[in-house]
Amino acid sequence: MHVGMRLKSLAGRVARNEFQRRLRAALRLARGDVVGVAVDSRDQVYVFNRGLHPVIVYDRDGNFLRSWGEEKFWRAHGIDIGPDDSVYCTDDHAQTIRKFSSEGKLLLTIGTAGERSPYMSGLPFHMCTHTALSPQGDIYVSDGYGNARVHKYSPDGKLQFSWGEPGTDPGQFNIVHNICCDDEGWVFVADRENHRIQVFDKNGKYETQWNNLHRPCGLFMQRGAQPLCFVGELGPQMDVNKNVPNLGPRISICSHSGKIIGRLGTRSSGFDADQFIAPHGIALDSRGDIYLGEVSNTFLGMQGALIQDPREVPCLRKLVKIE
């Protein structure tokens, strides 16, 4: 593969077209940040957001198909789709992972709504953040904001084992924010505030880590041999460094060995077509187009920005792959 040609095709463009117009019009009903996005086998796009309609489903052209999950979530945080198009929704405030059909029928619940484990106890869950499926259907859960832990569950929701503890050494975590698996069964964990992705085998044994990332939030691993990994990174937030260039917000594209082969959105935070605000969830469709969910309202509010109308803040973007 010629890397230069590949990067050119990945660079794409942020859609300022009919798709984006439709998305903005539909999301005005939601009034919520887009915490996660996932794409099923039919290239239907599932938008998990913190608005009135938590799961909004579009076709790849931005046509509204359906919505579900109304009044079922305490606070949306992560979404993943299995090979059978089952939808896994992570609710960090309810402390639950719920599996739904593509039409929104509840199939499985892991965790008990409202029952939060003690802070940093290692027990599930204390503000869990995301899920990933192994090739065998096992469910990995990143946990999260009040734990420094990864839990592995059987496909029917039984806890098998957990690993991780607070810290900066290999196998330790500082906000376990996202997780994904490749087709070989390796587990990739976004260790956000340690600015790295750690790689483990199916038994939780540390293998390696990917560095030179800034607050990795969203992960998407392509299928197949030697897949690329797409990483949504948050920008800096402290007053002392929030305007420092080359720290994000951005999307980094990594080889299967963790080498960064391209970046998108390397300018400072903003609303323009080549800028991002707060990448939080990311997915690709079968054609290689990128869908990015952002928690823009939350991030801008934490920065002290006055948001006149949250509906006009970009929270979902599509980047079109150009051959």
N, C-alpha and C positions, 0 to 999 in steps of 0.2 A: 504493500500500500504506500503510495506517495503521500507523505505527511502534509506537504504544502497543499496539494489538491484536496485532501481530506479537510484541512482546516478551512479552506475557502468555502467548501460546501457546508461546513458547520457554522460558519460565521452568520450566514443568513441575514435576516432583517426582522426587527420587531414589527409585527403586523399592525399597520395603521390602515386597515382595509375594512371590508364589510364584516369579516369575522370579529374584529375588535369592536366595531360599532355595536354589533348584536350582543356581544358579551357585556359591554358596559351598560347597555339598555336593560338587559336581564338582571345584572347584578345590582342595579339601582333598587330592585325589590329586596335584595338581601341586606344591604347596608353593613356588610361585614367583611373583615379581612379574609383572604383565601389562605388557609393554613396548609392545605394539601391539594394535590391534583394527581389523578391516576387515569390510565387509559386501558380499556378492556380489549378483548380479542377482535372486536368489531370497530376499533378506533373510536369508540364513544368515550367522551371526556367527562370524568367525574370530578366536580369542583366541590371540595369540602370547605365550608366557610362558617363564619360566626354570625351569620345573619338569620333571617326568619326562616329560610329554606336551606337547611344545613348541607344537603347533598343535591346539587343541581347537575343534570346530565345534558350534554350537548353532543351533536355530531361534530366531526372534525371541521366543518365549515361554520360552526357557531350557531346552528339551529337548535333551539331549545327542544328537548325531548321529554323530560320529566323532572320532577323533584320529589324528594322524600326525606324523612327524618325529622319533620317538624315536631317540636316540643319533646324530642327524645334525647337530646344531648345537653349536658351541662356546659361544656366548652370543647368545641372541636379542636383537634390538634394534628392528627396524622391519618392518612388513608393509604391503603395498599389493595391491590387486586390480585387474586390468585389465578392459576391457569384455567380454572373452571369458571372464571369471571365472578367468583364470590368477592365481596367487598369487605375489607377489614377496616373498621373505624376506631381510632384511638381517642378517648375522651380523658384528658388529663385531670380535669376537676372531678369527674365521676369515678375515676380510678378504674376504668373498664376498657377492655378490648371487646368489640362486638363484631360478629361476622354476619353479613346480610347477603341475601340474594341481590342480583342486579336490579331488581324491582323494589328493594327495600324491605323484604321479609326477614325478620330476625331468625338466624339459624343457630347462633352460639354466643354465649357471653362468658368472658373470662374476667374475674374480679367481681366485687359486689359494690354497687353504686353507693358512693358516699363513705365507704370504709377505707380510710387511708392508713397505711402502715406507718409506724414511727419513723421520724426523720433519720435518714442514713442507716436504717436498720438492716437493709439488704433484703427485706421481705417485700413481696409484691403487694400493692403498688403504692408509690408515693409520687404522684404526678407523672405517670407513664407518658411517653411521647410518640412512639411509632412501633410498627411491626414489620417483619419480613418473613417470607416463607422459604424454607429449604426445598431442595428438589424432591424430598420425600414428603413434604407437606407439614413438617414441623414448624411451629410458630415461634419466632424470636421476638421478644419485646424489649425495647429500650426504655429504661426506667431510672431516672429521667431528671426531674427538677429537684426532687427531695430524696433521691437515691443515686448511687453510682454503680448501676447494676444492669446486667443483661439476663433475662430469664428465657429459658427454653421450654416450650410446651409441646406436647404431642398434638397431632391434628384434632383430637377430640377435646383439647383444652386442659389436659392434666399436666401439672408442673413436673418437669424432669430434673432440672438443676438450674443453678444461677451462678454467675461469676462477676467479679469486679468489686472495687472498693474506691473510696475517694483518694485522689492523689495525682501525681504527674508521671509516675514510673510506668513501664510497659504493663498493660493489664489493669491499670487504674484509670479512673475517669473524673472529669470535671464538667458535668452536664452531658449526659448521654442523650443526644438530641435526635438521632436518626439511625436507621439500620437498614441494610439490604444484603441479599445473598446473590452469588453467581450460580451458574449451572453446575459447578463442581462442588458446591456446598460450602465454600468459604464465606465467612460472615464479616461484613464491613461495617464498622461502627463510627459514626460521627461524634467524636469526643470534642464537643464544640469549644469550650473555653480553654482547652489545651491545644487548640488550633491544629488538630490532626485527625486523620482517620486511622483507626487501628484495625488490623486484620487478624481474625481468629479462625481456627478450624471448627468443625461441627461440635467438638467437645469443649469449646471455650479456651483452647490452648493458644496462647499468643504466638503469632507468626511474624508480623512486621508492622510498621506504621508508615503512613504517608504524611509528609510534612509540607511546608510552604503553602499552607492554606490559612485563611483567616475566618475563624468562627464558622466552620462548615455546618450548615443547617439542613439542607435538603440533599438526598442522595437518590440517584437512579442508575442502576446497573443494567446494561443491555444484556440480552440473551446470547447464547452461543459461545464459541471458543474465543478466547482473548477479547472479551468485550471492553468497550469503553465505559467509563464511569463519569457521570455528570454531577457536579457538586455545586449547589447553590450556597454562596457564602454571604453572611452578613457583613456589613461594613462596621467600622469602629463607632463607639457610642459615647465614650468619655469626652468631656470638653477638651482635654489636653491633646487628643488625637483624632477627633471626629472629622477634621478637614484634611487629614494626611492622605496624599494620593497613593494609589497602587495597593490599597488594602481592601477594596470592595466598596459597595456591594457588587457582586459579579457572579458569573458562572464559570467554573473551571472544568476543563475536559481532561480526564486522566486516562492514561493507558492502564492495562490490567496490572501492570507492575507499579503503578502509582506515579509514573512520570507525567508531568503536566505538559500537554501538547497544544493547548490553546486556552484562551480566556475570552469571555464576552462581557462587555459592560465594565471596562476598566476605568471609566471616568468616575467622577464623584457622584454621589446620590442625586437623583433627580427624576423628572417626569418625561424627559425626552426619550426618543426612540432608541437611543443607544445607552440609556442609563437605567438603573434599577434603584429600588428604595430598600426593600427588606426581603430578599429571597428566603423562602421558608419551606416550600415543597416543589418538587420538579418531576416531570415525566416526559417520555417521548412516545410518539405514535409509531406505527409500522413504517411510515415514510421518513422518519428521522426528524420530524418537526418537534420543537421543544415547547412544552407548556410549563410556565413558571407561576406558582402561587406566591403572593407576597403579603406579609403582615404590615402593610404600609401605614395604616392608621395608627396601629399600636406603636410602631417604631418612631413615627414622626411625633406622636404625643409624648413619648419618652425623651425626645430631643427638645421638647418645649415648643414645638411648632404649633401654631394655631390652625386647626382644620375647620374651615368654614362649612364645607359640605363633604362628609366622608364618602359619599357616593361618587365623587369626582376624582378620588385618589386612585391611581392605578393599583390594582390588587391581583390582576390576572393578565398575563401576557403570553402571546404565541410568537415564537421565532421560527420562521419558515426556512427549511433546508433548501439551499440553492445548489443544484448540481453544477 
